[in-house]
Amino acid sequence: MLQKVILGILMIALAQGQFQGPPRPVGRILEPPVPVLCAQRTIHERFNGKGYFYSWKDPRTANVEEDWLGGRNYCRQRCMDLVSLETSAENDFIKRRIVEGNVKYIWTSGRLCDFKGCDRPDLQPRNINGWFWTAELKKLPPTTDRAHNDWSETGGISRPQPDNREFIQQNGAPEHCLAILNNFYNDGVHWHDVACHHRKPFVCEESESLLSYVRFTHPKLRV
């Protein structure tokens, strides 16, 4: 039930442009899968049965950086989504690839619930209980539960993450998207909250729900 509620308010917010942050082009939405692109998707590596795409490893995207929604849409058009780090093993796996690729940072599907409908009691306070993996529609552990997440212990204002630094310093938008930063603050490779309009490389992860949808609607297409 929680997943359906979050999905509903997420889709409404995207359609109505209710996300906080800098103005976005009119009509910019969460894109549906494109069957032919799903069939042609590039898989660089598999882990625990799922395929992963690293934007810096593909010649077509090696020099491309996207904002958070742009990264999601690139992935979703190919029956994938931004990576969700649901286990410590998956988190460590992706972090190793970031270090091996000498990549400064990447987007994940992590998001703070910051749109209409996010005032529910179970999401309060939002900065602690309001984070979720949008690709899987699963809540993250509370940000105070440091044993079950990978938030960095420092950042641009020397505070544990998430710190909403840009907004606090009044020099940017709220930091409502989750990125992995590679020792950016001499803190190792860890999670940071970042304003969603920043552009970064990204990792796509195969989406079973999108693959199932395309297989059902296009049974003759091999995806």
Residue pairs with C-beta under 8 A, 6 or more apart in sequence:
2 122
2 137
2 139
3 137
3 138
5 117
6 113
6 132
6 137
7 137
8 117
9 113
9 115
9 116
9 117
9 118
10 30
10 115
10 134
10 137
11 30
12 18
12 115
12 116
12 117
13 19
13 115
13 116
13 117
14 29
14 30
14 69
15 29
16 116
17 24
17 26
17 28
18 115
18 116
19 114
19 115
19 176
19 196
20 114
20 115
20 173
20 174
20 176
21 173
21 174
21 176
21 195
21 196
21 197
22 173
22 197
24 69
28 69
30 69
30 72
30 73
30 76
31 72
31 73
31 76
31 77
32 76
32 77
33 76
33 77
33 78
33 79
33 210
33 213
33 214
34 77
34 78
35 214
35 217
35 218
35 221
35 223
36 221
37 77
37 78
37 79
38 77
38 78
38 79
38 210
38 211
38 214
38 221
38 223
39 221
39 222
39 223
40 78
41 51
41 53
41 78
41 79
41 80
41 206
41 223
42 53
42 58
42 78
43 51
43 52
43 53
43 206
44 51
44 52
44 53
44 54
44 57
44 58
45 51
45 52
45 54
45 97
46 52
47 90
47 93
48 89
48 90
50 205
50 206
51 80
51 205
51 206
52 83
52 94
52 97
52 203
52 204
52 205
52 206
53 75
53 78
53 80
53 203
53 204
53 205
54 97
54 101
54 201
54 203
55 61
55 62
55 64
55 66
55 71
55 74
55 106
55 201
55 202
55 203
55 204
56 62
56 101
56 103
56 201
57 101
61 74
61 201
64 201
65 199
65 200
65 201
66 74
66 107
66 199
66 200
66 202
67 196
67 197
67 198
67 199
68 82
68 107
68 111
68 177
68 196
68 197
68 198
69 196
70 199
71 82
71 107
71 200
71 202
72 81
72 82
72 109
72 134
72 135
74 202
74 204
75 81
75 82
75 202
75 204
75 205
75 207
76 207
76 210
78 204
79 206
79 207
79 210
79 211
79 214
79 223
80 204
80 205
80 206
80 207
80 210
81 109
81 134
81 135
81 204
81 205
81 207
81 210
82 107
82 108
82 109
82 134
82 135
82 202
82 203
82 204
82 205
83 90
83 94
83 106
83 108
83 109
83 135
83 202
83 203
83 204
83 205
84 108
84 109
84 110
84 133
84 134
84 135
84 136
84 138
84 205
85 91
85 94
85 108
85 110
85 133
85 150
86 133
86 136
86 138
88 150
91 150
94 106
94 180
94 203
95 180
95 189
97 203
98 105
98 106
98 180
98 182
98 189
99 182
99 189
102 182
103 182
103 201
104 181
104 182
104 184
105 179
105 180
105 181
105 182
105 184
105 192
105 194
105 200
105 201
106 179
106 180
106 200
106 201
106 202
106 203
107 177
107 178
107 179
107 200
107 201
107 202
107 203
108 133
108 178
108 179
108 180
108 191
108 203
109 133
109 134
109 135
109 136
109 178
110 131
110 132
110 133
110 134
110 140
110 177
110 178
110 191
111 131
111 132
111 133
111 134
111 176
111 177
111 178
111 196
112 126
112 127
112 130
112 131
112 162
112 174
112 176
112 177
112 193
113 123
113 126
113 130
113 131
113 132
114 126
114 130
114 174
114 176
118 126
118 130
122 129
123 129
123 130
124 130
127 143
127 162
127 164
128 142
128 143
128 144
129 139
129 142
131 139
131 140
131 143
131 162
131 178
132 138
132 139
132 140
133 139
133 140
135 205
135 207
140 149
141 148
141 149
143 149
143 151
143 161
143 162
149 191
150 190
150 191
151 160
151 161
151 162
151 190
151 191
151 192
152 160
152 161
152 181
152 185
152 187
152 188
152 190
152 191
152 192
153 160
153 161
153 187
153 190
154 160
154 161
154 185
154 187
155 161
155 163
155 165
155 185
155 187
155 192
156 163
156 165
156 185
157 163
157 165
157 168
157 169
159 165
161 190
161 191
161 192
161 193
162 175
162 178
162 192
162 193
163 175
163 193
164 174
164 175
164 193
165 175
165 193
166 172
166 173
166 174
166 175
166 195
167 173
167 174
167 175
167 195
172 195
173 195
173 196
173 197
174 195
175 192
175 193
175 194
175 195
176 193
176 195
176 196
177 193
177 194
177 195
177 196
178 191
178 192
178 193
178 194
179 191
179 192
179 193
179 194
179 198
179 200
180 189
180 190
180 191
180 192
181 187
181 189
181 190
181 191
181 192
182 189
183 189
184 192
194 200
211 223
214 221
214 223
215 221
215 223
